[in-house]
Amino acid sequence: MKVIEVARLLGITPDTVRFYTRIKVLNPTKSRANGYREYSDNDVKRLRFVLSARQLGFSVEDIQEILSHADKKKTPCPTVRRLIDQRLHETEERFAETLKLKERMQRAVLEWNQKPDKAPTGHMLCHLIEEFSVEE
């Protein structure tokens, strides 16, 4: 299969296929007739795996580590468990920070709706932001 065919089959862009080829996650052969990259069924399965792993929050580096184990015929499962625990922890931290940001933004909206507009001065650009206190 050519790049465009793999992309269509998996519902992704050709650039995505090329990206994973460039970083050596995929290893297509080159056609002797025209020099085009030819992707095998195994390349498609591998890319489908990569896309599934990305949907679970694994980074490209994580996926390369997982594939490295699998390519050496070693079980990647312990690595997968360790990495998903790390990604979950990171996601929980980002989610908590996002909730704090949402609360600050909501408080700002409430406060700022009660304040007048003011033109900038030599000491102030926007009094709404400058007078807002972040209370954590």
Secondary structure as UniProt FT lines:
FT   HELIX           3..10
FT   HELIX           14..22
FT   TURN            23..24
FT   STRAND          29..30
FT   TURN            32..34
FT   STRAND          37..38
FT   HELIX           41..55
FT   TURN            56..57
FT   HELIX           60..71
FT   TURN            72..73
FT   HELIX           77..112
FT   TURN            113..114
FT   HELIX           127..131
//
